[in-house]
Amino acid sequence: MNIAEIKFDEKGLVAAIVQDIATKEVLTLAYMNKESLEKSLETGETWFYSRSRAELWHKGATSGNTQRIVEIKYDCDKDALLVLVVPAGPACHHGTVSCFVESLYTAEAAGDISSLSDYEILLKLEKVIKDREEKMPEGAYTTYLFEKGVDKILKKVGEEAAEVIIAAKNRSHEELKWEASDLLYHLLVLLREQKLPFAEILKVLETRHK
């Protein structure tokens, strides 16, 4: 398969759906022409064609929120692309992870099903923890943990895990949700201390699921 086989429309464009390869969340819908697709393949980062400005644009060129391409797929008609990426920041110019945040319709029957956007807080928390480690603001609890080092962080992970067990044994949902939140936070701090991105954990879970 090569670019020549992609069916660009009468304006020389093809729709490109961008998806986070780790979370599977759809980040945005943009358009590529032949040149932007070629530049995407050459650089390994997303380039698009702006229909309003009539020019190429490199995602993250000014914001730093680039998208590293892992794979580009095409549909059965070869007239649409699926771009799987590792994003370096929010996809939307409004600062949200995805451009798709508003709902036009939600089925009542699906009311108890969580969407990927419900888990956006984990990605936000990971970014906050990274920022704390880099800037070490005085008085922040996360700063305190990084200052004390891995032994302190490991101790807190162990303590919070024990608290989760106790809460579960007590059959207290209220207690359990707070203790589980504490455990997740300290686990993310540990992952940051170890320089292991949360996305790598998601990849393992995805592999196991398959």
trRosetta pair geometry for C-beta under 8 A, 3 or more apart (Angstrom, degrees):
i j d omega theta_ij theta_ji phi_ij phi_ji
1 5 5.8 -102 -152 53 71 143
1 74 7.2 -168 -177 26 147 133
2 5 5.9 105 61 3 58 99
3 6 5.6 -41 -163 11 51 116
3 34 6.3 100 165 -144 129 86
3 37 6.0 142 -126 112 119 130
3 38 6.6 -8 -82 -74 163 83
3 41 7.8 -109 -63 -15 118 153
5 78 5.9 -81 141 -161 87 149
6 14 5.8 -53 165 -61 118 163
6 34 8.0 165 71 -101 124 77
6 37 7.2 -124 42 -166 168 173
6 74 6.5 -132 -107 -117 90 145
6 78 5.7 -148 -124 170 42 94
6 79 7.5 127 -175 -99 67 37
6 81 7.5 -2 -134 -64 129 107
7 14 7.2 120 82 -101 51 115
7 77 6.8 -66 36 142 142 82
7 78 5.0 99 -2 105 99 91
7 79 4.2 -44 75 -85 112 86
8 11 7.9 -112 160 76 98 51
8 12 5.0 10 152 -155 138 37
8 13 6.0 119 -161 42 93 15
8 14 5.1 -88 -106 -46 65 94
8 33 6.9 57 -136 -141 139 60
8 34 6.6 -63 -54 -52 151 88
8 79 8.0 173 -75 -135 15 75
9 12 7.2 -60 68 8 61 15
9 13 5.4 -21 39 61 102 73
9 14 6.9 157 -9 -81 81 52
9 79 7.4 80 -62 -161 78 109
11 51 8.0 36 141 -120 151 105
12 33 4.9 30 132 -136 100 107
12 34 6.7 -69 -177 -8 102 94
13 31 4.5 -1 -170 -179 123 123
13 32 6.9 140 -153 73 69 34
13 33 5.5 -54 -94 -81 62 74
13 49 6.2 -130 -111 68 102 136
13 51 7.4 -1 -86 -81 161 105
14 31 6.9 148 69 -156 34 73
14 32 5.6 -27 61 65 87 86
14 33 7.7 137 13 -101 77 30
14 37 7.4 27 46 -63 122 135
14 79 6.3 -147 -133 -170 98 50
14 80 6.6 -175 178 -102 91 31
14 81 5.9 77 128 -12 117 105
15 29 6.4 -15 -167 -170 101 99
15 30 7.9 146 -157 85 55 31
15 31 6.1 -46 -102 -101 44 73
15 79 7.7 46 28 140 93 70
15 80 4.8 -17 70 -125 101 87
15 81 6.9 -175 96 30 52 73
16 29 7.3 151 78 -159 49 51
16 30 5.2 -26 66 73 101 78
16 31 6.4 149 13 -114 92 18
16 32 4.9 62 -34 -12 134 108
16 46 7.8 159 136 -147 144 113
16 48 6.8 -142 50 -110 137 99
16 80 7.7 174 -83 -169 33 62
16 81 4.4 -14 -112 71 75 112
16 82 7.9 169 -160 -86 58 16
16 83 5.3 26 180 -15 104 122
17 26 6.3 -46 -177 -142 103 108
17 28 8.0 -179 -152 93 46 43
17 29 5.6 -20 -104 -106 66 77
17 80 7.0 30 -7 170 103 106
17 81 6.9 -175 26 93 67 57
17 82 5.2 -20 68 -112 102 64
17 83 6.8 173 83 22 45 75
18 26 7.3 109 79 -165 52 62
18 27 4.6 -56 105 62 101 107
18 28 4.9 10 46 54 118 79
18 29 7.5 -161 15 -81 79 28
18 30 6.6 25 -19 14 116 104
18 46 6.5 8 -108 -105 132 158
18 67 6.5 -22 -162 -168 134 165
18 83 4.8 -27 -106 72 67 107
18 85 5.9 -7 -166 7 97 128
18 91 6.7 171 100 -141 132 139
19 24 6.4 -8 177 -156 114 42
19 25 6.9 170 -154 85 70 34
19 26 5.4 -41 -100 -103 83 54
19 27 6.4 176 -103 2 23 87
19 82 6.3 -4 7 -173 122 92
19 83 7.0 153 22 77 71 52
19 84 5.5 -30 74 -104 95 62
19 85 7.2 143 72 22 42 78
20 23 4.5 13 100 45 131 93
20 24 6.6 -56 77 -2 81 12
20 25 4.9 18 29 51 119 82
20 27 5.8 107 -38 -50 85 111
20 84 8.0 27 144 -156 10 65
20 85 6.6 -56 -107 73 42 75
20 86 7.6 70 -150 -114 71 34
20 87 5.9 -57 -104 -1 96 111
20 97 7.8 -17 -47 168 145 109
21 24 7.7 19 -161 -74 19 51
21 70 4.9 8 -54 32 160 150
21 71 7.4 106 -101 25 129 97
21 84 4.2 75 -83 174 100 102
21 85 6.3 -177 -19 58 97 22
21 86 6.2 -46 34 -65 113 68
22 86 7.1 64 -20 -114 108 78
22 199 4.0 -82 -103 -148 161 94
22 202 4.5 82 -179 88 96 137
22 203 6.1 -64 -121 -57 86 81
22 206 7.7 -144 -151 -22 49 140
23 116 5.7 114 159 -163 108 125
23 119 7.2 -171 -143 88 122 124
23 123 7.6 -44 -58 -59 148 131
23 199 7.9 -78 -36 -117 81 85
23 202 6.4 -44 -75 -169 58 161
24 116 6.6 -147 79 -92 81 148
25 97 6.8 26 107 128 152 120
25 98 5.5 -110 151 -65 118 134
25 116 4.2 -166 -86 123 101 149
25 117 7.2 115 -130 -64 132 63
26 29 7.7 10 170 -52 116 82
26 98 6.4 79 92 -145 57 130
26 100 5.8 26 90 19 104 142
27 67 7.6 169 90 -107 163 138
27 85 7.3 -55 15 54 149 121
27 87 6.4 150 -108 -62 154 141
27 91 3.7 146 177 -57 109 167
27 92 7.9 -152 179 -39 76 75
27 97 7.1 -95 -121 148 86 68
27 98 5.0 -126 -128 -115 43 75
27 99 6.7 71 155 4 49 85
28 91 4.8 -156 -27 155 112 126
28 92 6.8 162 -81 -76 111 69
28 98 7.0 -171 -53 -158 63 63
28 99 4.3 76 -105 0 81 128
28 100 7.8 -177 -94 -19 40 86
29 99 7.3 -115 17 70 69 140
30 46 7.7 99 56 170 148 127
30 48 4.2 -53 152 -126 135 148
30 59 8.0 -133 -28 -70 170 121
31 48 6.1 95 67 -170 47 99
31 49 5.3 -63 105 62 92 91
31 51 6.2 51 42 -42 145 105
32 36 4.5 -141 -147 88 80 113
32 37 4.5 94 156 -60 133 87
32 40 6.9 -46 -125 -11 139 141
32 47 7.3 88 -122 96 100 70
32 48 5.7 -92 -82 -128 68 58
32 49 5.9 117 -138 1 25 97
32 81 6.7 -6 27 28 131 147
33 36 5.4 87 45 15 68 100
33 37 7.0 -131 94 -6 31 93
33 49 4.4 63 -8 -49 97 153
33 56 7.8 -101 40 -87 108 89
34 37 5.9 -60 -149 38 28 112
34 38 6.3 30 153 -21 64 107
35 38 5.6 -54 -149 35 31 112
35 39 6.4 27 154 -16 65 106
35 49 7.7 95 62 -78 93 112
35 56 6.3 -89 107 -77 115 132
36 39 5.6 -52 -145 39 35 111
36 40 6.3 43 151 -25 64 103
36 47 4.2 -150 -160 119 81 97
36 48 5.5 67 177 -139 151 10
36 49 4.9 -142 -13 -46 146 83
36 56 5.1 177 -84 -129 99 101
37 40 5.5 -49 -149 32 32 116
37 41 6.6 30 153 -16 63 105
37 47 7.7 -137 -55 74 19 98
37 81 7.7 -180 -115 -59 116 163
38 41 5.8 -57 -152 37 32 110
38 42 6.2 29 152 -19 66 110
39 42 5.5 -54 -140 39 33 112
39 43 5.9 9 168 0 69 114
39 47 4.2 -2 91 28 116 162
39 56 7.0 72 22 -167 156 144
39 58 7.7 -95 137 -92 134 94
40 43 6.6 -66 -134 48 20 92
40 44 7.8 102 174 -71 51 5
40 45 6.9 -115 -136 87 62 37
40 46 5.6 10 -122 -127 111 38
40 47 4.7 -140 -61 30 80 87
40 69 6.2 92 175 -46 94 154
40 72 7.3 92 126 -68 128 146
40 83 7.6 -69 -178 -126 147 135
41 44 7.9 22 -174 -67 21 45
41 72 7.5 -75 -85 12 86 148
43 47 7.1 88 38 -31 131 116
43 58 7.9 -25 85 -131 167 117
44 68 6.2 1 144 -153 95 75
44 69 5.4 -147 -171 45 52 97
45 58 6.9 46 112 -164 118 97
45 59 6.9 -148 160 59 96 91
45 60 7.3 -92 -178 48 130 124
45 66 5.2 -39 -147 -174 131 113
45 67 6.1 125 -158 71 75 58
45 68 6.0 -45 -96 -101 76 45
45 69 6.3 -166 -96 -10 19 93
46 58 7.6 137 95 -158 56 53
46 59 4.4 10 84 21 106 131
46 66 7.6 165 35 -170 84 67
46 67 4.4 9 5 68 119 118
46 69 6.3 131 -58 -62 71 102
46 83 6.2 90 -101 155 114 153
46 85 6.4 -35 -38 -91 120 145
47 56 5.9 2 177 -174 109 108
47 57 7.1 169 -157 85 66 36
47 58 5.3 -30 -105 -100 83 64
47 59 7.2 -143 -88 -1 31 81
48 56 7.3 154 84 -155 37 60
48 57 5.6 -20 64 62 84 85
48 59 6.6 65 -2 -47 107 98
49 55 7.5 -170 -152 103 65 20
49 56 5.9 -43 -100 -99 64 57
49 57 7.6 138 -114 17 17 78
50 53 4.0 16 109 42 134 99
50 54 6.8 -63 91 -8 82 17
50 55 5.6 -2 47 58 108 65
50 56 7.5 157 7 -122 84 7
50 57 5.2 56 -34 -9 111 122
51 54 7.2 21 -166 -74 27 56
53 57 7.4 73 61 -46 138 121
57 61 7.0 -127 -174 11 73 131
58 61 4.0 90 78 -55 103 116
58 66 7.8 -17 155 -116 92 94
59 65 7.1 -72 159 100 85 79
59 66 6.1 118 104 -134 82 48
59 67 5.2 0 99 11 139 106
59 91 7.9 -16 -165 -143 131 71
60 63 5.6 -87 -132 67 50 86
60 64 5.7 -32 -170 135 92 10
60 65 4.4 -141 -104 74 94 44
60 66 3.3 -140 77 -68 161 54
60 67 6.7 169 -17 -9 128 65
60 88 6.3 70 -129 54 151 119
60 89 7.1 131 -114 42 111 109
61 66 7.9 85 -54 -86 42 91
63 89 6.7 -139 134 85 110 144
63 93 7.8 -149 -58 -117 150 69
64 88 6.6 -103 146 116 71 127
64 89 6.3 66 101 -3 80 147
65 87 6.8 2 -179 -177 86 96
65 88 5.6 -174 -147 80 39 85
65 89 3.2 -97 -113 70 91 112
65 90 5.7 -51 -133 57 151 56
65 91 7.1 -168 150 -89 128 29
66 87 7.7 176 96 -152 41 53
66 88 4.7 33 53 19 73 131
66 89 7.7 69 24 22 45 93
67 83 7.7 68 134 134 135 121
67 85 4.0 0 178 -177 103 152
67 86 7.2 152 -163 69 57 40
67 87 5.1 -24 -107 -102 81 68
67 88 7.1 -132 -73 6 36 81
67 91 7.3 43 -73 -108 125 92
68 85 6.0 139 69 -162 44 82
68 86 4.5 -16 60 56 105 96
68 87 7.9 -161 22 -76 71 20
68 88 7.2 86 -16 -42 93 96
69 72 6.4 -8 -169 -47 126 95
69 83 6.2 -64 -122 -169 100 98
69 84 7.4 92 -159 76 62 56
69 85 5.6 -45 -97 -101 45 83
70 84 4.8 -62 64 108 104 98
70 85 6.3 173 4 -106 87 25
70 86 6.2 90 -44 -23 110 90
71 83 7.9 175 92 -153 50 41
71 84 4.5 13 55 46 87 119
72 81 5.8 -16 -171 -168 99 114
72 82 7.2 154 -160 79 49 51
72 83 5.3 -9 -110 -107 82 70
72 84 7.4 -153 -75 22 35 74
73 81 7.0 144 78 -161 47 60
73 82 4.3 -12 62 58 100 103
73 84 7.3 50 -4 -16 100 104
74 78 5.2 31 152 -123 132 58
74 80 7.0 140 -156 79 64 47
74 81 5.6 -35 -98 -102 70 64
74 82 7.4 -167 -78 17 22 78
75 78 6.8 -141 71 -53 63 23
75 79 6.8 -48 60 50 110 58
75 80 4.6 23 4 60 126 98
75 81 7.9 -119 -10 -72 81 23
75 82 7.4 99 -55 -21 80 101
77 80 7.2 51 65 10 99 89
86 199 6.9 87 -137 171 102 166
87 90 7.6 62 158 -95 137 3
87 91 6.0 -77 -121 -64 148 88
87 97 7.7 132 84 -159 156 78
90 94 7.9 -111 154 75 141 55
90 95 5.3 86 66 -167 174 34
90 96 5.7 128 -153 82 123 19
90 97 5.5 -100 -122 -90 73 32
91 96 7.7 -37 54 96 74 66
91 97 6.4 39 12 163 91 40
91 98 5.8 19 47 -112 125 36
91 99 6.0 -85 107 -29 108 83
92 95 6.7 -44 89 33 91 22
92 96 4.5 7 47 57 134 83
92 97 7.4 31 11 71 100 18
92 98 6.4 42 -29 124 113 20
92 99 4.4 147 -90 -86 105 64
92 101 7.5 -58 -22 -18 165 119
94 99 7.9 114 24 -121 107 63
96 99 7.2 137 79 -88 110 27
96 101 5.2 -44 165 -54 166 143
96 120 7.9 -23 -165 -156 84 153
97 117 7.6 176 59 -122 121 75
97 120 5.2 -155 5 -134 141 112
97 123 6.2 73 -95 85 139 150
98 101 6.2 150 83 -58 88 80
98 117 6.8 -96 34 -92 128 100
101 117 6.5 137 -124 -131 70 147
103 106 5.1 14 168 -46 146 105
106 110 6.7 -124 -177 73 76 108
106 111 7.3 87 148 -88 111 70
107 110 4.4 72 72 11 99 105
107 111 7.6 -121 102 -38 58 70
108 111 5.5 -12 -167 -33 45 117
110 113 4.8 -52 -171 30 78 121
114 118 4.4 -90 -167 43 100 155
114 119 7.4 80 152 -36 126 92
115 118 5.4 123 61 -12 63 96
116 119 6.0 -62 -167 37 49 105
116 120 7.6 80 137 -53 67 79
117 120 5.3 -8 -164 -28 53 118
118 121 8.0 -36 160 6 43 99
119 122 5.3 -19 175 13 80 117
119 123 7.5 79 129 -11 76 93
120 123 5.7 -56 -162 38 49 110
120 124 6.2 49 143 -20 76 106
121 124 5.3 -54 -145 40 37 114
121 125 6.0 41 155 -24 69 104
122 125 5.7 -51 -145 35 29 112
122 126 6.5 34 152 -22 62 103
122 184 7.4 -81 -115 169 100 128
122 188 7.5 -166 -162 -86 79 138
122 198 6.8 -174 151 168 106 160
123 126 5.6 -48 -148 32 32 114
123 127 6.6 32 152 -18 63 104
123 198 7.3 -152 -99 72 60 142
124 127 5.8 -57 -154 36 33 111
124 128 6.5 34 149 -20 67 104
125 128 5.5 -51 -147 34 35 113
125 129 6.3 36 154 -19 66 105
125 185 6.8 -104 -178 -113 138 76
125 188 5.9 50 123 117 110 173
126 129 5.8 -54 -149 36 30 112
126 130 6.5 34 151 -20 63 106
126 188 5.6 -122 -93 -162 73 123
126 191 7.8 -40 -126 85 104 127
126 192 7.3 169 -155 -68 73 110
126 197 7.8 69 -179 -154 141 67
126 198 5.0 -99 -96 -6 149 135
127 130 5.6 -51 -149 35 33 114
127 131 6.4 35 152 -21 65 105
128 131 5.6 -55 -150 36 32 113
128 132 6.4 35 151 -22 65 103
128 142 7.6 170 132 -26 90 168
129 132 5.6 -50 -148 32 33 114
129 133 6.6 32 153 -19 63 104
129 142 5.8 -147 -126 -149 69 143
129 188 5.6 177 -15 131 164 106
129 189 5.7 -141 -148 -93 133 63
129 192 5.0 -152 132 -35 118 158
130 133 5.9 -56 -152 34 31 110
130 134 6.4 23 154 -14 65 110
130 192 6.0 -151 -81 -131 65 127
131 134 5.9 -60 -147 40 31 108
131 135 5.9 -4 167 9 69 115
132 135 6.6 -72 -133 53 22 87
132 136 6.9 74 169 -88 58 34
132 137 6.6 -77 -131 22 72 92
132 140 5.6 -138 -137 124 116 149
132 142 3.9 25 143 103 164 131
132 143 5.7 -125 -180 -59 101 71
132 146 7.0 168 125 -9 97 137
133 136 7.1 13 -163 -64 22 74
133 142 7.4 -84 -52 148 67 110
133 146 5.3 163 -114 -100 78 155
133 192 5.8 -163 -33 151 149 128
133 193 7.8 -167 -110 -82 138 60
136 140 7.9 -164 -169 48 37 118
136 143 4.9 106 -156 -134 61 107
136 146 6.7 -118 -105 82 94 134
136 147 7.4 101 -146 -63 116 97
137 140 4.7 70 78 -14 96 126
137 143 5.8 -132 62 -54 54 141
138 143 6.9 -124 -103 111 21 166
139 143 7.3 53 55 47 30 138
140 143 4.1 93 69 -1 94 107
140 144 7.1 -157 97 -9 52 82
141 144 5.3 -49 -155 30 38 118
141 145 6.7 40 149 -21 67 100
142 145 5.7 -49 -153 31 37 113
142 146 6.6 31 152 -13 66 104
142 189 6.4 -153 -137 -110 89 118
143 146 5.9 -60 -151 40 32 106
143 147 6.1 34 152 -22 67 109
144 147 5.7 -57 -147 36 28 113
144 148 6.4 23 157 -16 64 108
145 148 6.0 -59 -149 38 29 107
145 152 6.1 -162 -146 110 62 116
145 153 5.4 83 180 -85 106 88
145 156 7.0 -56 -123 9 118 155
145 186 7.8 -158 -132 -128 154 80
145 189 5.5 -9 120 180 153 147
146 149 7.5 46 -180 -74 33 32
146 153 7.9 38 -82 -61 42 123
146 189 7.7 -129 -60 -167 80 104
146 193 6.9 -170 -113 -93 78 100
148 151 7.4 -105 144 68 90 80
148 152 3.4 13 122 4 128 160
148 153 7.4 155 85 -34 102 72
149 152 5.8 102 63 15 59 99
149 153 7.2 -115 121 -2 34 98
150 153 5.4 -59 -145 41 36 112
150 154 6.0 38 158 -21 71 106
150 190 7.7 82 -141 -134 77 78
150 193 5.6 156 -95 151 83 141
150 194 7.9 85 -117 -66 118 79
151 154 5.8 -53 -146 37 28 111
151 155 6.4 33 152 -23 62 105
152 155 5.6 -52 -150 32 32 114
152 156 6.6 29 153 -17 64 105
153 156 5.8 -56 -152 36 32 110
153 157 6.5 34 150 -21 65 103
153 186 6.8 167 -165 -170 74 89
153 189 5.6 -145 -140 118 118 111
153 190 5.1 156 151 -88 121 78
153 193 5.6 174 34 -11 173 160
154 157 5.6 -50 -148 33 34 113
154 158 6.4 34 153 -18 65 105
154 190 6.9 94 -80 -114 58 122
155 158 5.8 -58 -154 38 31 112
155 159 6.3 30 151 -20 66 107
156 159 5.5 -51 -142 37 34 112
156 160 6.1 29 160 -16 67 107
156 186 4.7 -144 121 -140 109 141
156 189 7.8 -1 82 69 135 139
157 160 6.1 -58 -146 40 26 106
157 161 6.3 31 154 -23 63 108
157 183 7.2 79 -148 -148 61 71
157 186 4.9 -171 -83 129 66 118
157 187 6.0 98 -124 -80 110 63
157 190 5.6 16 -62 -47 139 144
158 161 5.7 -55 -147 34 29 113
158 162 6.5 30 154 -18 63 104
159 162 5.8 -57 -155 35 31 111
159 163 6.5 31 149 -20 65 105
160 163 5.3 -49 -147 35 38 115
160 164 6.5 45 150 -24 65 99
160 179 6.5 167 -166 -173 76 77
160 182 4.6 -149 -134 117 124 102
160 183 4.1 174 135 -86 118 70
160 186 5.3 155 10 28 151 143
161 164 5.6 -48 -154 29 33 115
161 165 6.8 36 148 -19 62 102
161 183 5.8 101 -75 -124 55 123
162 165 5.6 -52 -153 33 36 114
162 166 6.5 35 150 -18 67 104
163 166 5.6 -51 -147 36 35 112
163 167 6.2 36 154 -20 66 106
163 179 4.3 -150 125 -143 104 124
163 182 6.9 -3 77 72 142 136
163 183 7.5 -164 64 -56 100 102
164 167 5.8 -55 -147 37 30 111
164 168 6.3 29 154 -19 64 107
164 176 6.8 69 -148 -145 66 73
164 179 4.7 178 -82 128 58 116
164 180 5.6 87 -117 -80 111 65
164 183 5.3 -4 -47 -39 131 147
165 168 5.8 -57 -150 36 29 110
165 169 6.3 28 153 -19 64 107
166 169 5.7 -56 -148 37 31 111
166 170 6.3 27 153 -17 65 109
166 179 7.7 -161 60 -121 88 169
167 170 5.7 -59 -149 39 31 110
167 172 5.5 -93 -164 64 76 98
167 175 4.0 -160 -134 120 106 103
167 176 4.0 161 136 -83 123 63
167 178 7.8 -172 -111 57 156 81
167 179 4.6 -176 -15 24 149 146
167 180 7.7 -117 75 -33 148 82
168 171 7.5 33 177 -74 36 38
168 176 5.8 84 -72 -108 62 122
170 175 6.1 3 78 60 134 151
172 175 3.7 41 106 22 126 113
172 176 5.9 160 90 -20 66 87
173 176 5.5 -57 -138 39 29 113
173 177 6.2 30 164 -23 66 104
174 177 6.5 -53 -149 28 23 105
174 178 7.1 14 156 -9 57 108
175 178 6.2 -67 -159 39 32 106
175 179 6.2 20 156 -12 70 114
176 179 5.9 -62 -141 43 30 105
176 180 5.8 31 161 -21 68 110
177 180 5.8 -52 -139 38 27 111
177 181 6.4 34 155 -24 60 106
178 181 5.7 -53 -151 32 30 114
178 182 6.7 31 151 -18 63 103
179 182 5.6 -50 -151 34 36 113
179 183 6.5 38 150 -21 65 103
180 183 5.5 -51 -148 35 34 114
180 184 6.4 36 153 -19 66 104
181 184 5.8 -53 -148 35 31 110
181 185 6.4 32 153 -20 64 106
182 185 5.8 -55 -150 35 31 113
182 186 6.4 21 158 -11 66 109
183 186 6.1 -61 -146 42 29 104
183 187 6.1 32 154 -23 65 109
184 187 5.6 -55 -145 36 29 114
184 188 6.4 31 156 -20 64 104
185 188 5.9 -58 -154 34 29 109
185 189 6.6 30 149 -19 64 104
186 189 5.3 -47 -149 33 39 116
186 190 6.5 43 150 -21 65 101
187 190 5.5 -51 -151 34 34 114
187 191 6.5 36 150 -20 65 103
188 191 5.5 -47 -145 34 35 113
188 192 6.5 37 153 -19 63 103
188 198 6.6 -10 -123 -77 91 121
189 192 5.8 -55 -153 36 31 111
189 193 6.4 33 150 -21 65 105
190 193 5.6 -53 -148 34 33 113
190 194 6.3 20 156 -8 66 110
191 194 5.8 -65 -148 47 29 104
191 196 4.7 -96 -161 74 79 93
191 197 7.3 69 158 -147 116 5
191 198 6.0 84 126 -73 160 69
191 201 7.3 -61 -116 -34 145 128
192 195 7.3 31 -175 -78 35 35
192 196 7.9 -103 -64 47 19 61
196 200 5.7 -93 -179 52 84 140
196 201 7.6 83 142 -43 109 92
197 200 5.1 110 70 -9 79 96
198 201 5.5 -47 -165 29 51 114
198 202 6.7 51 141 -19 72 102
199 202 5.4 -52 -152 36 39 115
199 203 6.4 46 149 -25 68 101
200 203 5.5 -47 -150 30 35 115
200 204 6.8 39 150 -20 63 99
201 204 5.8 -52 -156 31 35 112
201 205 6.6 33 148 -17 66 105
202 205 5.6 -54 -149 37 35 112
202 206 6.2 38 151 -22 67 105
203 206 5.5 -52 -148 35 32 114
203 207 6.4 36 152 -21 65 104
204 207 5.7 -53 -150 35 31 113
204 208 6.4 30 153 -17 65 106
205 208 5.8 -54 -148 38 31 111
205 209 6.3 37 151 -25 64 105
206 209 5.6 -52 -150 31 31 115
206 210 6.6 30 153 -18 64 103
207 210 5.9 -56 -154 33 31 109
